[in-house]
């Protein structure tokens, strides 16, 4: 499939919309699912996936066939997520400066209900959430996930280990209530 994706992308670089539609159909489900998990909502994930494909269309000539097309487009989506997250943090910081009081809430309060995957992932950092989602939720190898996230392999493995440890701790806290 990698050779076929590369050939399709070569046609996309030449402006072939039908070839691009085939690539989108082939890869959109996985990309949307990953970005929805990373962003914490389906709507944000859908918006990010759409923007990732817009960028993939515009930058089709940049893909040289090194690694899979899926990893390339997932990497675009991940970088968009990080950009969106940085922008949101800047806005929150500015809004917090305008407010006198600061409110806090504990999103990890123990309850009798079982912790679902979304709530569990929400307790992790964005990078930990992405690493776990890519490796365990989508079946990417550690090497592929590292490529998608643009981090060294050792860093990715550390993120997976830290994320798993935090998730296990959250599960324990949820079960102890």
RAQUI-V215037 format. One record per residue. N is the residue number from 0. RES is the residue in three letters. OMEGA is omega in whole degrees, -180 to 180 (none if undefined). NEAR is the number of other ideal C-beta (glycine too) atoms within 8 Angstrom. Layout:
N&RES&OMEGA&NEAR, N&RES&OMEGA&NEAR
//
This chain:
0&UNK&-178&5, 1&UNK&179&8, 2&UNK&179&6, 3&UNK&177&7, 4&UNK&179&13, 5&UNK&179&11, 6&UNK&177&8, 7&UNK&-179&13, 8&UNK&176&14, 9&UNK&177&8, 10&UNK&178&9, 11&UNK&179&13, 12&UNK&176&9, 13&UNK&177&6, 14&UNK&-177&5, 15&UNK&-178&8, 16&UNK&180&6, 17&UNK&178&6, 18&UNK&179&11, 19&UNK&178&13, 20&UNK&177&8, 21&UNK&178&9, 22&UNK&179&15, 23&UNK&-180&9, 24&UNK&-178&7, 25&UNK&-169&8, 26&UNK&-173&11, 27&UNK&-178&10, 28&UNK&-179&6, 29&UNK&180&10, 30&UNK&179&15, 31&UNK&-179&12, 32&UNK&180&11, 33&UNK&-177&16, 34&UNK&176&16, 35&UNK&177&13, 36&UNK&-178&14, 37&UNK&-176&13, 38&UNK&179&11, 39&UNK&176&9, 40&UNK&-180&7, 41&UNK&-178&7, 42&UNK&179&6, 43&UNK&178&12, 44&UNK&178&16, 45&UNK&179&11, 46&UNK&180&8, 47&UNK&179&14, 48&UNK&179&13, 49&UNK&179&8, 50&UNK&178&9, 51&UNK&179&14, 52&UNK&175&12, 53&UNK&178&8, 54&UNK&178&10, 55&UNK&177&14, 56&UNK&-178&9, 57&UNK&-175&6, 58&UNK&-177&9, 59&UNK&180&11, 60&UNK&-180&5, 61&UNK&-179&5, 62&UNK&-175&12, 63&UNK&178&4, 64&UNK&176&6, 65&UNK&-172&3, 66&UNK&-177&6, 67&UNK&176&8, 68&UNK&180&13, 69&UNK&179&10, 70&UNK&180&12, 71&UNK&-178&11, 72&UNK&175&14, 73&UNK&177&13, 74&UNK&176&12, 75&UNK&180&12, 76&UNK&180&14, 77&UNK&180&13, 78&UNK&175&9, 79&UNK&178&12, 80&UNK&179&14, 81&UNK&178&9, 82&UNK&179&8, 83&UNK&-180&11, 84&UNK&178&9, 85&UNK&179&8, 86&UNK&179&8, 87&UNK&179&8, 88&UNK&178&8, 89&UNK&179&8, 90&UNK&179&8, 91&UNK&180&8, 92&UNK&178&8, 93&UNK&179&8, 94&UNK&180&8, 95&UNK&178&8, 96&UNK&-180&6, 97&UNK&-178&5, 98&UNK&178&7, 99&UNK&-175&2, 100&UNK&177&4, 101&UNK&178&5, 102&UNK&177&4, 103&UNK&176&4, 104&UNK&180&4, 105&UNK&-179&5, 106&UNK&-176&7, 107&UNK&180&7, 108&UNK&-178&5, 109&UNK&177&7, 110&UNK&177&6, 111&UNK&-179&3, 112&UNK&177&5, 113&UNK&180&4, 114&UNK&178&8, 115&UNK&-174&6, 116&UNK&-179&5, 117&UNK&-180&8, 118&UNK&178&9, 119&UNK&-180&12, 120&UNK&179&13, 121&UNK&179&9, 122&UNK&-179&10, 123&UNK&174&12, 124&UNK&-179&6, 125&UNK&-179&10, 126&UNK&177&9, 127&UNK&180&13, 128&UNK&-180&14, 129&UNK&-179&15, 130&UNK&180&14, 131&UNK&-179&16, 132&UNK&-180&13, 133&UNK&-174&15, 134&UNK&-175&13, 135&UNK&-179&7, 136&UNK&-175&10, 137&UNK&174&10, 138&UNK&177&5, 139&UNK&174&10, 140&UNK&178&6, 141&UNK&179&11, 142&UNK&179&7, 143&UNK&179&12, 144&UNK&178&13, 145&UNK&178&12, 146&UNK&-180&10, 147&UNK&-177&12, 148&UNK&179&13, 149&UNK&180&7, 150&UNK&175&8, 151&UNK&-179&6, 152&UNK&179&8, 153&UNK&178&6, 154&UNK&179&9, 155&UNK&-180&14, 156&UNK&177&9, 157&UNK&179&8, 158&UNK&179&14, 159&UNK&180&13, 160&UNK&180&8, 161&UNK&180&9, 162&UNK&178&14, 163&UNK&-180&9, 164&UNK&178&8, 165&UNK&-179&11, 166&UNK&179&13, 167&UNK&178&8, 168&UNK&179&8, 169&UNK&178&12, 170&UNK&178&10, 171&UNK&179&8, 172&UNK&180&10, 173&UNK&-180&12, 174&UNK&-177&6, 175&UNK&-176&6, 176&UNK&none&7
//
